[in-house]
Amino acid sequence: MSRIQTLFSHKKQNVLNVYCTAGYPKLDSTMSIMQALQSNGADLIELGMPYSDPLADGPVIQASGSIALANGMTISVLFEQLKQWQVLNSPSGARGIPVILMGYMNPVLQYGFERFCKDAAAAGVDGLILPDLPEYEFETEYGAIIKENGLDFIFLVTPETSEERLRKLDSLSTGFLYAVSSSSTTGNEKDFNAVEQYLQRLQSMNLQNPVLVGFGIKDKATFISASKYANGAIIGSAYIKALEGKADVAAATKEFLNTILPKP
C-alpha cells in the first residue's frame, strides 16, 4: 500500500490537498511552504512543475509558473529541493506528508521519462498528475515505468466524462481520482449546485479510488461542499493568491489554512 493509499485508509473525509507552484514566490520558497502546509493541517502537497504552456491552468497559476520559471525553477532544481525536504523530516523518522508532482509531458520528456520517475522516487515523491498523458500511452508505454518506481498515478475526470471512460480511468488510477469540477481552467467560478449533482453521480458509482475535487475550491464553504460527496478537495489558485506579495510565506500559509479547515 502506497503512502497516499495509506492516508485515505485512515482518513475518509475532509482530505485537503494543497497545490503550490514550485519556486514561487521565490526560488527557495518551496521548503518553507511545504513545511508550513504540513504543520497547519494539509494532508497532501501537490507541487506544480512550472511550464510555459500549462493548458489546464488558469491565469493565477499560469502567472505563478511564469514567475517560478524566471526565478530559475527546473525539474532538476526541484528534485534537489525535495531531497532537502526529506532531510528536514528525517529526524522524526518520517518522510513528511505525501507529495504529488503535477505538470505536463513536454518538460518531463525533455528530462527523460524513465529518469524523471527514478529521480522523483529517489527524492521522496509519492505520485504524479500529468493531465496531457493520454490513457493509451499510459497503458502501453509509461504506466509500467511509473509503477516500477513505486509512484501512484492520478487521472483527471470531468462532468463530461462518460461512465465507461470514467470507470476505465478509475481502474488505471492509483492513490485517488481527481474530479475536475467543470471543464474550465483552474480558478474560475463554479455553480456548486451543478458540481454537487456531478459528485453525487461519482459517489453512486462505487469507484475503487477515493475522489478529490479540484478547480474552484477556494474557501471553507466550497471545501466543505466538495467534501460532502467526495473524500476531500484540492485548493490551488486561492492559495497562490494568498501568497501574493507576502514576505512571510509560512505565516501566510497558516493564516490561509485557518480559514479553510473545519474546526474540530
C-alpha positions in Angstrom: 0.0 0.0 0.0 1.4 3.4 -1.0 1.6 6.3 1.4 -1.2 8.1 -0.5 -3.4 4.9 -0.2 -2.5 4.7 3.5 -3.6 8.2 4.0 -7.0 7.5 2.6 -7.3 4.3 4.5 -7.0 6.3 7.8 -8.9 9.5 6.7 -12.1 9.1 4.7 -13.4 12.7 4.7 -12.1 16.3 4.5 -8.8 15.3 3.0 -7.1 18.5 1.9 -4.6 18.6 -1.0 -3.0 22.0 -1.4 -1.4 22.9 -4.8 1.6 25.2 -4.8 3.9 26.1 -7.7 7.5 25.0 -7.1 9.8 28.0 -7.0 7.0 30.6 -6.2 7.1 33.3 -5.0 10.9 32.8 -4.6 13.1 30.0 -5.9 13.8 29.0 -2.3 10.2 29.3 -1.0 9.4 25.7 -1.7 10.7 24.2 1.6 9.2 26.9 3.7 5.8 26.4 2.1 5.9 22.6 2.3 6.8 22.8 6.0 4.0 25.3 6.7 1.4 23.2 4.8 2.4 20.1 6.8 2.4 22.0 10.1 -1.0 23.6 9.6 -3.3 20.7 8.5 -2.7 19.9 4.8 -2.9 16.2 4.2 -1.2 16.2 0.7 1.1 18.6 -1.1 0.7 18.9 -4.9 3.7 20.6 -6.3 3.3 22.2 -9.7 6.2 21.9 -12.0 6.1 25.3 -13.9 5.8 25.1 -17.7 5.4 27.8 -20.3 2.2 26.3 -21.8 0.1 25.0 -19.0 -3.2 24.0 -20.7 -5.3 23.3 -17.7 -4.2 26.2 -15.5 -6.0 29.4 -15.1 -4.4 32.9 -15.0 -3.3 32.8 -11.3 -1.4 29.6 -11.6 -0.1 30.5 -15.0 1.3 33.7 -13.6 2.9 31.9 -10.7 4.5 29.5 -13.1 6.0 32.3 -15.1 7.5 33.8 -12.0 8.9 30.4 -10.9 10.5 29.9 -14.3 12.0 33.4 -14.2 13.3 32.5 -10.7 15.2 29.6 -12.2 13.0 26.7 -11.2 13.6 23.5 -13.2 12.9 19.8 -12.6 16.5 19.2 -11.5 16.3 22.1 -9.0 13.0 20.8 -7.7 14.4 17.3 -7.1 17.3 18.9 -5.1 14.9 20.8 -3.0 12.8 17.7 -2.4 15.9 15.9 -1.1 16.3 18.7 1.4 12.6 18.1 2.4 13.5 14.5 3.1 16.5 15.6 5.3 14.3 18.1 7.1 11.8 15.4 8.1 14.3 12.6 8.7 14.9 13.4 12.4 11.3 12.5 13.2 11.8 9.2 11.3 9.2 10.1 8.8 9.1 11.5 5.2 6.5 14.1 5.9 3.1 14.2 4.3 2.7 12.7 0.8 3.9 14.7 -2.1 2.5 14.7 -5.7 4.1 16.3 -8.7 1.7 17.9 -11.2 2.9 19.0 -14.6 3.0 18.4 -18.3 4.6 15.9 -20.5 6.8 18.1 -22.6 9.4 19.1 -19.9 9.2 15.6 -18.4 10.0 14.0 -21.8 12.9 16.5 -22.2 14.2 15.4 -18.8 13.7 11.7 -19.8 10.6 9.9 -18.6 12.4 6.9 -17.0 15.0 9.2 -15.4 12.2 11.5 -14.2 10.3 8.7 -12.5 13.5 7.3 -10.9 14.7 10.7 -9.7 11.2 11.5 -8.4 11.0 8.3 -6.4 14.6 9.0 -5.0 13.5 12.5 -4.0 10.6 11.1 -2.0 7.7 11.8 -4.4 4.6 9.7 -3.9 2.5 10.3 -7.0 2.2 12.1 -10.4 -0.5 14.1 -12.1 0.2 14.6 -15.8 -3.0 15.8 -17.4 -1.8 15.6 -21.0 -0.6 11.9 -20.7 -3.2 10.0 -22.8 -4.7 6.9 -21.5 -3.4 4.7 -24.4 0.2 5.9 -24.0 -0.1 5.3 -20.2 -1.3 1.8 -20.7 1.2 0.8 -23.5 4.3 2.7 -22.5 4.5 4.9 -19.5 2.4 3.2 -16.8 4.8 0.3 -16.3 7.7 2.8 -15.7 5.6 4.7 -13.2 4.7 1.5 -11.4 8.2 0.2 -11.4 9.3 3.3 -9.5 6.6 2.9 -6.9 4.7 6.1 -7.9 0.9 6.5 -7.8 -0.6 8.0 -10.9 -3.8 10.1 -10.7 -6.1 10.6 -13.7 -8.5 13.5 -14.1 -12.2 13.1 -14.9 -14.8 15.8 -15.7 -18.6 16.1 -15.6 -18.5 15.3 -19.4 -16.5 12.0 -18.9 -18.7 9.1 -19.9 -19.4 6.3 -17.4 -17.4 3.8 -19.4 -14.4 6.0 -19.7 -14.7 7.1 -16.0 -14.6 3.5 -14.9 -11.6 2.8 -17.1 -9.7 5.8 -15.7 -10.6 4.7 -12.2 -9.2 1.3 -12.9 -5.9 2.8 -14.2 -5.5 5.4 -11.3 -3.9 4.6 -8.0 -3.9 6.9 -5.0 -7.1 8.8 -5.8 -9.2 10.0 -8.7 -9.1 13.8 -9.5 -12.6 15.0 -10.1 -12.4 18.3 -12.1 -15.4 20.3 -11.0 -16.0 21.6 -14.6 -14.4 21.7 -18.0 -13.0 25.2 -17.4 -9.5 26.1 -16.2 -8.4 26.3 -12.6 -9.5 29.3 -10.6 -12.8 30.0 -12.3 -16.1 30.5 -10.5 -18.3 27.3 -10.3 -22.0 26.6 -9.9 -21.7 24.3 -6.9 -25.3 23.0 -7.3 -24.2 21.5 -10.6 -21.0 20.3 -9.0 -22.9 18.5 -6.2 -25.0 16.7 -8.8 -21.8 15.5 -10.6 -20.2 14.4 -7.3 -23.3 12.6 -6.3 -23.1 10.7 -9.6 -19.5 9.7 -8.9 -20.4 8.7 -5.3 -23.1 6.4 -6.6 -20.7 4.6 -8.9 -18.8 2.9 -6.0 -15.4 3.7 -7.6 -12.3 1.8 -6.5 -10.3 5.0 -5.8 -11.0 7.8 -3.3 -12.1 11.0 -5.0 -10.7 14.5 -4.5 -12.4 17.5 -6.1 -10.4 20.2 -7.8 -10.9 23.5 -9.7 -13.0 26.2 -8.0 -12.4 25.2 -4.4 -11.4 28.5 -2.8 -12.7 28.7 0.8 -14.2 26.8 3.7 -17.7 26.7 2.2 -16.6 25.2 -1.1 -14.2 22.8 0.6 -17.0 21.5 2.9 -19.4 21.4 0.0 -17.0 19.3 -2.1 -16.1 17.1 0.8 -19.8 16.3 1.4 -19.9 13.9 -1.6 -16.2 13.2 -2.0 -13.2 12.3 0.2 -11.9 15.8 0.1 -10.7 18.6 -2.2 -7.8 20.3 -3.9 -7.1 24.0 -3.4 -4.7 25.8 -5.8 -5.5 29.2 -7.2 -6.9 30.6 -3.9 -3.7 29.6 -2.1 -1.5 31.1 -4.7 -3.4 34.3 -4.4 -2.9 34.2 -0.6 0.9 34.1 -1.1 1.0 37.0 -3.5 3.1 39.8 -2.1 3.7 38.1 1.2 7.3 38.2 2.6 6.5 35.5 5.2 5.1 32.6 3.3 4.8 30.4 6.4 2.6 32.9 8.2 0.5 33.4 5.1 0.1 29.7 4.8 -1.0 29.3 8.4 -3.5 32.2 8.0 -4.9 30.7 4.8 -5.4 27.2 6.1 -7.0 28.5 9.3 -9.8 29.9 7.1 -10.3 26.7 5.2 -10.2 23.7 7.6 -13.3 22.9 9.7 -12.6 23.3 13.4 -12.7 20.0 15.4 
